[in-house]
């Protein structure tokens, strides 16, 4: 419990630090929120009134405190400077698409990666092992944007099999999901394979086999329980990063997720939306990390014992 409590506090601190840094960077960016709301014909009195209403004359720390207070007490992230809609509404509308895309990509990557990793580890010295090893290295090395552009060109532009832009139906998730899942699955396969090969060659597995234990019992008690925690941690971290916004893929496919919303807000200098998206991404990522630590302790109680 001590490790879980400490992890919770560190995650909370990380969220506040990340949001403050984003607030600070946006504050030092050319122009400010007031410049977007003040017309060129505004008088000095009107400019002063707008800046005073927004609290732009206050120190950065004071404005950040007021912002966090508004978020924590009222759930108010402010309003978009472009659409004048609530930032919370915009983030919720975009986040639900990103969540579905992240879940789909993680499921495909986990299924494919673990299957190939286990198959390769059990086929040591056979033709399967070098193919899986070389293939995983290839897909890890391929940049996501390059794969996404290839899929767009082949499946949408040349053959017109799948749509490119939008997220209105399940078919719009196919190409972005594949773009994210293939490199992800290669990393899962490689880690699974290396962990299993190391554990299969360890002395306690050899001893268990010499005692006549069944393969099912050896895999359940000794192999899976030792090989699973690092793989689960890596999958969880990648899943958290996907939930934080897949900026490149969502922009290429015109996908209405959190990543595309953030990119558009940056180009539009819509600072309230950018800040809200950064805060949301930090909360999501730290929440995933927290539950990963809890799951890690459940899978391997020795982690908690070492912490104590």
ABEGO torsion letter per residue (X at the ends): XAAAAAAAAAAAAAAAAAAAAAAAAAAABBEBAAAAABBAABBAAAAAAAAAAAGAABBAAAAAAAAAAAAAAAGBAEBBAAAGBBAAAAAAAAAAAAAAAAAAAAAAAAAAAAAAAAAAAAABGBAAAAAAAAAAAAAAABBAAAAAAAAAAAAAAAAGABBABEAABAAAAAAAAAAAAAAAAAAAAAAAAAAAAAAAABAAAAAAAAAGBBAAAAAAAAAAAAAAAAAAAAAAAAAAAAAAEBAAAAAAAGBBBAAAAAAAAAAAGBAAAAAAAAAAAAAAAAAAAAAAAAAAAAABAAAAAAAX
